Amino acid sequence: MKSQALTIAVVVALATCLPEMAEANSFGRCSNATLRGNYVFAASGFTRAPDSTPGTPWVPKAIVEIINFNGHGSLSTPSLTVANPFGDSGAVLQPPAGAPGAYQINPDCTGTVQFFDASGTSFSVVIELAGGVVKMIQTNPANNVFVGNATRTW
């Protein structure tokens, strides 16, 4: 009787762990289709003017952007606001829309996002929460230290 109760207790304990185990096993199953929908990208960091010499002070920069990932490797940016985009200008840039772009997601849930703007702005990314969050760090252009999250809104 005691061994039957112990067996039932072990089975119940394992059954309650299955959702977490399934989530853990889903890591590494990403593709371009993992990113689909509208995301709000909020990031901050520091920048220097292009062609700055070493020792030029870094100044704060921030962005809030709507990114629409289409699930096939291309994206659009229907809304964009950037504070202090060109170094220590204090400007806030709000064009009617940002540049279109492309993305490539690897099976290990890492990848790249490239915007087709004049600077060739690009980010290295890591996908979390089944595509619900995209952690992004800017890799181009130089003279930027810029990181943030894009969170799916639908």
LUMZA-421216 format. One record per residue: x, y, z of N, C-alpha, C in turn; residue number from 1. Coordinates in pm, 1 decimal, padded with zeros to 6 digits, always signed. Example, Ala and Ser with C-alpha at 12.3 -4.5 7.8 and 13.67 -1.06 7.14 Angstrom:
+01319.0|-00569.0|+00780.0|+01230.0|-00450.0|+00780.0|+01320.0|-00330.0|+00780.0|1
+01285.0|-00225.0|+00708.0|+01367.0|-00106.0|+00714.0|+01290.0|+00003.0|+00787.0|2
This chain:
+00081.7|-00118.3|+00000.0|+00000.0|+00000.0|+00000.0|+00086.8|+00125.9|+00000.0|1
+00194.7|+00122.5|+00084.7|+00282.4|+00238.5|+00090.8|+00356.2|+00257.9|-00041.5|2
+00397.8|+00147.7|-00105.6|+00470.2|+00161.0|-00232.2|+00377.8|+00213.2|-00341.7|3
+00250.8|+00177.9|-00339.1|+00155.2|+00228.4|-00438.5|+00134.7|+00378.5|-00418.1|4
+00125.4|+00422.5|-00292.5|+00109.9|+00565.4|-00263.9|+00233.7|+00641.9|-00307.1|5
+00351.7|+00583.5|-00284.3|+00476.4|+00647.1|-00326.4|+00482.9|+00657.7|-00478.4|6
+00442.1|+00553.1|-00548.8|+00441.0|+00553.8|-00695.5|+00348.8|+00663.5|-00747.0|7
+00231.2|+00676.8|-00689.8|+00135.2|+00780.5|-00730.4|+00194.2|+00919.0|-00704.7|8
+00258.3|+00936.0|-00589.5|+00318.1|+01065.7|-00557.5|+00427.0|+01103.1|-00657.9|9
+00509.7|+01004.9|-00696.0|+00616.2|+01031.2|-00793.5|+00557.1|+01065.8|-00929.2|10
+00454.6|+00993.3|-00973.2|+00390.1|+01019.9|-01101.8|+00328.7|+01159.9|-01103.1|11
+00261.7|+01199.8|-00996.7|+00201.2|+01333.4|-00988.3|+00310.0|+01440.6|-00992.1|12
+00418.4|+01419.4|-00918.8|+00528.3|+01516.6|-00917.8|+00588.3|+01532.8|-01057.4|13
+00610.1|+01421.2|-01126.8|+00664.5|+01429.4|-01262.6|+00567.4|+01496.7|-01358.4|14
+00439.9|+01468.4|-01345.8|+00340.5|+01528.1|-01434.4|+00335.7|+01679.3|-01419.5|15
+00355.8|+01728.0|-01297.6|+00353.9|+01873.2|-01278.8|+00478.3|+01939.1|-01337.2|16
+00584.5|+01864.2|-01359.4|+00707.4|+01918.1|-01417.8|+00705.8|+01917.6|-01569.9|17
+00615.7|+01845.2|-01631.5|+00616.5|+01831.5|-01777.5|+00606.9|+01963.5|-01852.6|18
+00521.9|+02059.6|-01810.3|+00518.8|+02184.8|-01887.1|+00654.4|+02255.0|-01890.1|19
+00726.1|+02259.7|-01777.1|+00857.5|+02323.3|-01776.6|+00955.8|+02245.9|-01861.6|20
+00949.0|+02114.1|-01858.6|+01038.5|+02033.1|-01939.9|+01011.3|+02056.0|-02087.7|21
+00886.4|+02066.6|-02125.4|+00852.3|+02091.5|-02265.8|+00905.3|+02227.7|-02309.6|22
+00891.4|+02328.2|-02222.6|+00942.7|+02461.5|-02255.0|+01093.9|+02456.8|-02270.9|23
+01162.8|+02387.7|-02182.3|+01308.3|+02378.4|-02191.4|+01350.4|+02307.7|-02319.6|24
+01277.1|+02205.2|-02359.8|+01312.4|+02131.2|-02480.3|+01279.3|+02207.9|-02607.4|25
+01195.5|+02312.8|-02598.2|+01161.6|+02387.8|-02718.4|+01275.1|+02482.6|-02758.2|26
+01372.8|+02506.7|-02668.8|+01486.1|+02591.5|-02703.2|+01561.2|+02528.5|-02820.2|27
+01600.9|+02609.6|-02912.2|+01674.6|+02558.0|-03025.6|+01586.5|+02521.9|-03143.3|28
+01464.4|+02563.6|-03139.5|+01373.0|+02534.8|-03250.2|+01320.5|+02663.9|-03310.6|29
+01409.4|+02754.8|-03336.2|+01368.7|+02883.9|-03390.8|+01394.3|+02889.8|-03541.0|30
+01323.0|+02980.8|-03606.3|+01340.0|+03009.7|-03748.3|+01285.2|+03149.7|-03771.5|31
+01288.9|+03195.4|-03894.1|+01230.0|+03326.1|-03924.4|+01082.8|+03331.4|-03885.5|32
+01013.6|+03218.9|-03894.0|+00871.2|+03213.7|-03859.8|+00846.1|+03237.2|-03711.1|33
+00947.6|+03223.6|-03627.2|+00931.6|+03248.6|-03484.0|+00894.0|+03393.8|-03458.3|34
+00942.1|+03484.1|-03542.7|+00909.6|+03626.0|-03528.3|+00800.2|+03662.8|-03627.0|35
+00683.5|+03687.9|-03573.4|+00568.6|+03725.9|-03656.1|+00478.9|+03814.8|-03572.8|36
+00451.0|+03935.2|-03623.3|+00362.3|+04027.9|-03554.2|+00430.0|+04160.1|-03524.3|37
+00357.3|+04243.2|-03449.9|+00408.7|+04374.1|-03410.4|+00482.2|+04362.9|-03277.8|38
+00596.0|+04428.6|-03270.7|+00679.0|+04432.3|-03150.8|+00708.1|+04578.0|-03116.6|39
+00715.5|+04609.5|-02988.1|+00761.5|+04740.4|-02943.5|+00906.6|+04723.1|-02900.9|40
+00994.6|+04794.8|-02969.0|+01137.3|+04791.6|-02938.8|+01171.0|+04915.1|-02856.4|41
+01216.9|+04894.4|-02734.7|+01259.2|+05003.3|-02646.2|+01404.0|+04975.9|-02607.8|42
+01492.1|+05071.6|-02636.6|+01633.7|+05050.9|-02610.3|+01698.4|+05182.2|-02569.5|43
+01810.2|+05168.9|-02500.6|+01887.8|+05286.4|-02464.6|+02035.6|+05248.3|-02462.3|44
+02117.5|+05349.2|-02461.1|+02260.8|+05327.1|-02459.0|+02332.5|+05457.3|-02483.1|45
+02446.3|+05446.8|-02549.7|+02530.5|+05563.5|-02571.6|+02578.7|+05565.7|-02716.3|46
+02608.5|+05685.7|-02763.9|+02655.3|+05703.4|-02900.7|+02759.4|+05815.0|-02905.9|47
+02833.9|+05814.4|-03012.2|+02922.9|+05924.9|-03045.5|+02897.9|+05957.8|-03192.1|48
+02929.5|+06077.6|-03230.0|+02911.0|+06117.9|-03369.3|+02995.3|+06028.8|-03460.2|49
+02947.6|+06001.0|-03582.0|+03028.4|+05922.3|-03676.3|+03166.1|+05986.7|-03694.0|50
+03265.8|+05905.0|-03716.8|+03403.5|+05949.9|-03737.2|+03464.0|+06017.8|-03615.0|51
+03410.1|+05989.5|-03494.9|+03467.1|+06045.1|-03371.7|+03604.0|+05984.1|-03346.4|52
+03690.7|+06063.4|-03290.8|+03823.4|+06013.1|-03254.9|+03816.6|+05945.2|-03118.2|53
+03909.4|+05855.1|-03089.7|+03912.9|+05793.9|-02957.7|+03920.7|+05901.3|-02849.0|54
+03848.5|+05880.4|-02741.2|+03845.1|+05976.8|-02631.8|+03728.0|+06072.9|-02640.3|55
+03656.2|+06072.6|-02755.5|+03537.5|+06156.9|-02766.5|+03433.9|+06107.3|-02665.5|56
+03373.9|+06196.9|-02587.2|+03277.3|+06151.7|-02486.0|+03155.2|+06083.4|-02548.5|57
+03105.4|+05984.2|-02478.7|+02982.0|+05916.0|-02517.1|+02864.1|+05995.3|-02463.1|58
+02754.3|+05999.0|-02539.2|+02632.8|+06067.9|-02495.1|+02514.7|+05971.4|-02501.6|59
+02412.5|+05994.0|-02418.6|+02299.0|+05900.8|-02416.4|+02217.6|+05904.5|-02545.1|60
+02155.6|+05790.5|-02574.8|+02069.4|+05773.5|-02691.8|+01957.2|+05679.3|-02650.6|61
+01837.4|+05699.0|-02703.6|+01725.0|+05610.1|-02673.2|+01636.0|+05596.9|-02796.3|62
+01562.6|+05485.2|-02802.3|+01473.1|+05460.9|-02915.4|+01347.4|+05388.7|-02866.9|63
+01235.9|+05424.0|-02927.3|+01111.6|+05347.4|-02915.9|+01063.0|+05330.0|-03059.4|64
+01039.3|+05205.2|-03098.6|+01007.6|+05176.2|-03238.0|+00907.4|+05061.8|-03244.4|65
+00816.6|+05069.8|-03337.6|+00728.6|+04957.3|-03367.7|+00792.1|+04882.5|-03483.8|66
+00816.1|+04752.8|-03464.9|+00872.3|+04668.4|-03570.5|+00770.0|+04560.8|-03603.5|67
+00738.6|+04546.0|-03730.5|+00649.7|+04439.3|-03774.6|+00733.8|+04333.3|-03844.8|68
+00750.9|+04217.1|-03777.1|+00818.7|+04102.8|-03836.4|+00714.5|+04020.8|-03911.0|69
+00740.5|+03987.3|-04038.6|+00637.1|+03920.2|-04118.3|+00642.4|+03767.7|-04112.2|70
+00739.7|+03710.0|-04042.4|+00749.6|+03565.1|-04032.7|+00826.4|+03500.5|-04146.8|71
+00869.0|+03581.0|-04245.4|+00939.4|+03527.9|-04362.3|+01077.2|+03588.3|-04381.9|72
+01121.5|+03677.1|-04289.5|+01254.5|+03733.8|-04301.2|+01260.0|+03880.1|-04339.9|73
+01144.5|+03944.5|-04359.9|+01147.4|+04088.4|-04384.4|+01068.5|+04158.5|-04274.3|74
+01094.6|+04288.4|-04259.8|+01029.0|+04365.5|-04154.3|+00999.7|+04505.7|-04203.8|75
+00907.0|+04570.5|-04134.2|+00877.7|+04711.2|-04158.0|+00874.0|+04781.4|-04023.1|76
+00890.4|+04913.0|-04025.1|+00887.5|+04991.2|-03902.1|+00790.2|+05107.4|-03919.6|77
+00662.4|+05084.3|-03885.9|+00562.2|+05187.8|-03906.4|+00575.0|+05308.2|-03814.3|78
+00652.0|+05297.6|-03706.2|+00665.9|+05408.7|-03613.0|+00804.7|+05406.0|-03550.3|79
+00864.0|+05525.2|-03532.0|+00999.6|+05534.6|-03480.0|+01017.7|+05667.7|-03409.3|80
+01079.6|+05665.4|-03291.7|+01122.4|+05786.2|-03221.5|+01260.4|+05759.3|-03165.4|81
+01357.3|+05846.1|-03197.8|+01493.7|+05831.9|-03149.4|+01535.0|+05962.3|-03082.3|82
+01582.8|+05952.3|-02958.5|+01634.6|+06069.3|-02887.5|+01785.7|+06070.8|-02897.4|83
+01840.1|+06184.7|-02937.7|+01984.4|+06207.2|-02947.3|+02052.1|+06111.6|-03045.6|84
+01998.3|+06098.7|-03167.3|+02049.5|+05996.9|-03259.7|+02187.8|+06024.0|-03317.4|85
+02230.8|+06147.2|-03319.1|+02355.1|+06181.0|-03389.9|+02463.9|+06232.4|-03296.9|86
+02466.4|+06186.1|-03175.6|+02564.7|+06237.2|-03081.0|+02500.3|+06340.6|-02991.5|87
+02575.8|+06436.9|-02948.8|+02530.2|+06531.7|-02847.0|+02449.5|+06646.7|-02906.6|88
+02348.4|+06613.7|-02988.2|+02266.7|+06717.8|-03051.0|+02142.8|+06750.3|-02969.0|89
+02096.9|+06657.8|-02887.1|+01974.4|+06678.4|-02810.6|+01848.8|+06663.2|-02894.5|90
+01862.6|+06629.6|-03020.7|+01748.6|+06618.8|-03111.5|+01664.3|+06495.4|-03080.5|91
+01534.9|+06506.4|-03110.5|+01444.1|+06392.0|-03106.6|+01391.3|+06375.9|-03248.2|92
+01418.9|+06262.5|-03307.9|+01383.0|+06234.6|-03446.6|+01255.7|+06151.5|-03448.2|93
+01152.2|+06199.3|-03518.3|+01026.4|+06126.7|-03531.1|+00979.9|+06126.4|-03675.7|94
+01044.6|+06045.0|-03760.3|+00997.0|+06036.8|-03898.6|+00862.3|+05964.5|-03902.1|95
+00787.4|+05977.8|-04012.5|+00658.5|+05909.2|-04019.9|+00671.5|+05757.8|-04010.3|96
+00787.1|+05703.4|-04049.1|+00812.6|+05559.3|-04037.9|+00963.3|+05538.4|-04044.3|97
+01006.8|+05424.6|-03994.9|+01148.3|+05390.1|-04003.3|+01176.9|+05315.2|-04132.2|98
+01298.1|+05269.8|-04144.2|+01340.4|+05198.1|-04264.4|+01290.7|+05053.7|-04261.8|99
+01261.5|+04997.3|-04378.4|+01233.0|+04853.8|-04384.2|+01361.2|+04776.5|-04357.5|100
+01350.0|+04644.7|-04348.1|+01469.1|+04565.9|-04322.2|+01445.7|+04417.4|-04341.2|101
+01543.1|+04340.2|-04295.7|+01538.2|+04194.5|-04306.5|+01595.1|+04134.2|-04179.2|102
+01560.1|+04009.3|-04154.6|+01615.4|+03938.9|-04039.5|+01638.4|+03793.3|-04074.4|103
+01731.6|+03733.7|-04000.7|+01764.1|+03591.8|-04017.4|+01775.6|+03531.0|-03878.9|104
+01692.8|+03429.8|-03850.2|+01693.1|+03362.8|-03720.4|+01745.9|+03221.4|-03738.9|105
+01842.5|+03184.8|-03655.9|+01905.4|+03053.3|-03658.5|+01829.1|+02954.1|-03571.6|106
+01848.0|+02823.6|-03593.7|+01780.2|+02722.7|-03510.7|+01809.4|+02736.3|-03361.4|107
+01926.2|+02793.2|-03323.8|+01957.9|+02808.6|-03181.0|+01897.9|+02935.6|-03120.9|108
+01807.9|+03001.7|-03192.4|+01734.1|+03121.1|-03147.7|+01820.0|+03246.3|-03139.3|109
+01933.6|+03247.9|-03209.2|+02011.6|+03369.6|-03225.9|+01991.5|+03416.6|-03369.5|110
+02034.9|+03537.3|-03398.5|+02022.6|+03583.2|-03536.1|+02063.4|+03727.3|-03552.5|111
+02020.5|+03786.6|-03664.4|+02053.1|+03925.0|-03695.7|+01929.4|+03996.5|-03748.4|112
+01928.0|+04126.8|-03725.4|+01827.5|+04216.4|-03781.7|+01903.8|+04327.1|-03852.7|113
+01868.0|+04353.1|-03977.2|+01934.3|+04455.3|-04058.7|+01828.8|+04553.0|-04108.7|114
+01850.9|+04682.5|-04083.2|+01761.6|+04784.9|-04136.4|+01824.2|+04843.2|-04262.8|115
+01742.0|+04872.9|-04361.8|+01789.3|+04925.7|-04488.5|+01791.9|+05078.5|-04485.0|116
+01857.6|+05134.3|-04383.7|+01873.4|+05279.1|-04372.9|+02010.9|+05319.8|-04425.4|117
+02037.6|+05449.0|-04428.5|+02163.4|+05499.2|-04484.5|+02285.1|+05449.9|-04406.2|118
+02268.5|+05420.3|-04277.5|+02381.1|+05375.6|-04193.9|+02400.6|+05225.0|-04194.0|119
+02305.4|+05149.9|-04252.1|+02313.9|+05004.2|-04247.5|+02304.0|+04950.8|-04105.5|120
+02214.0|+05008.8|-04027.1|+02198.9|+04971.7|-03886.8|+02165.2|+04824.0|-03873.7|121
+02240.3|+04755.0|-03786.8|+02215.0|+04612.3|-03766.5|+02228.7|+04576.4|-03619.2|122
+02165.8|+04464.7|-03583.9|+02163.2|+04415.7|-03446.5|+02187.9|+04265.8|-03446.0|123
+02254.5|+04217.6|-03342.4|+02255.7|+04075.5|-03309.3|+02138.6|+04053.9|-03214.5|124
+02069.2|+03939.3|-03230.2|+01949.2|+03916.4|-03149.7|+01949.8|+03777.4|-03087.5|125
+01875.1|+03765.5|-02978.5|+01848.0|+03638.1|-02913.0|+01697.8|+03634.7|-02887.3|126
+01633.4|+03524.9|-02927.3|+01488.5|+03509.3|-02913.8|+01457.6|+03438.1|-02782.6|127
+01358.8|+03489.4|-02708.8|+01312.8|+03426.4|-02585.3|+01161.1|+03413.5|-02589.0|128
+01110.6|+03330.0|-02500.5|+00966.3|+03313.2|-02478.5|+00890.9|+03284.6|-02607.7|129
+00938.5|+03186.6|-02681.8|+00874.8|+03141.6|-02806.1|+00849.9|+03256.6|-02903.5|130
+00941.1|+03350.6|-02907.0|+00929.0|+03463.2|-02999.2|+00861.0|+03584.0|-02938.6|131
+00823.6|+03577.9|-02813.0|+00755.4|+03690.9|-02749.1|+00848.2|+03806.1|-02715.4|132
+00976.7|+03777.2|-02698.6|+01075.3|+03880.0|-02665.8|+01198.6|+03859.5|-02753.3|133
+01248.2|+03969.4|-02809.0|+01370.3|+03967.9|-02888.2|+01470.3|+04060.3|-02819.0|134
+01578.6|+04004.3|-02766.9|+01684.8|+04084.5|-02706.0|+01776.9|+04128.5|-02818.4|135
+01801.6|+04261.6|-02827.7|+01875.4|+04316.7|-02940.4|+01992.0|+04402.8|-02892.6|136
+02110.4|+04383.8|-02954.8|+02225.8|+04469.4|-02928.5|+02280.2|+04517.1|-03063.4|137
+02299.7|+04648.4|-03073.5|+02341.7|+04706.9|-03200.7|+02486.0|+04669.9|-03232.4|138
+02509.4|+04628.6|-03356.3|+02642.7|+04592.0|-03402.6|+02696.4|+04684.9|-03511.4|139
+02610.0|+04763.4|-03573.9|+02650.6|+04859.0|-03676.1|+02550.0|+04973.5|-03677.1|140
+02588.3|+05096.5|-03697.6|+02722.8|+05145.1|-03721.1|+02804.9|+05149.7|-03592.6|141
+02936.5|+05168.7|-03613.0|+03027.3|+05181.2|-03499.4|+02989.6|+05306.3|-03419.5|142
+03050.9|+05324.5|-03307.0|+03026.5|+05438.3|-03218.3|+02888.9|+05432.7|-03153.5|143
+02840.3|+05310.9|-03128.3|+02714.6|+05292.8|-03056.9|+02731.0|+05179.6|-02955.9|144
+02677.8|+05199.8|-02837.2|+02663.7|+05095.7|-02736.6|+02515.1|+05100.5|-02703.1|145
+02437.9|+05008.7|-02761.3|+02293.8|+05024.3|-02763.8|+02227.5|+04888.6|-02749.6|146
+02140.8|+04871.1|-02649.0|+02077.7|+04742.2|-02623.3|+01934.5|+04763.3|-02574.4|147
+01846.4|+04668.3|-02609.0|+01707.3|+04675.4|-02562.2|+01631.4|+04551.0|-02600.7|148
+01502.7|+04551.8|-02566.7|+01413.6|+04439.6|-02595.8|+01302.2|+04482.5|-02689.2|149
+01266.3|+04394.0|-02780.4|+01145.8|+04410.0|-02861.2|+01046.1|+04307.9|-02807.9|150
+00929.6|+04355.1|-02766.0|+00828.1|+04269.0|-02704.7|+00705.3|+04264.8|-02794.3|151
+00659.0|+04142.6|-02823.9|+00542.7|+04125.7|-02912.4|+00418.2|+04183.0|-02847.1|152
+00341.6|+04259.4|-02925.5|+00215.0|+04314.6|-02876.6|+00093.9|+04245.2|-02937.1|153
+00112.5|+04172.3|-03048.5|+00007.4|+04086.4|-03108.6|+00067.7|+03988.9|-03203.7|154
